[in-house]
């Protein structure tokens, strides 16, 4: 346990940020699972809707610093590619 006041404060800040990041990442996982399920069903409309939501959530997570901007863009690009493959198959 820290004895210095500033170190104690840093521990509190880190715990708060860790909780926020975990919550955001958990929500991202849910959104991405919904997109995967929509792709598995083969529903283009539902997949497009969940893709828009997933893209929004990824960019918000990047804006908050939970994930990097490059990681968000990379994941969005991969999701878009999978969506385009579904559209091409239909």
Buried (B, 14 or more C-beta within 10 A) or exposed (E): EEEEEEEEEEEEEEEEEEEEBEEBEEBBEEBBEBBBEBBEEEBBEBBBBBBEBBBEBBBBBBEEEBBEEEEBBEBBEEBEEBBEEBEEEE
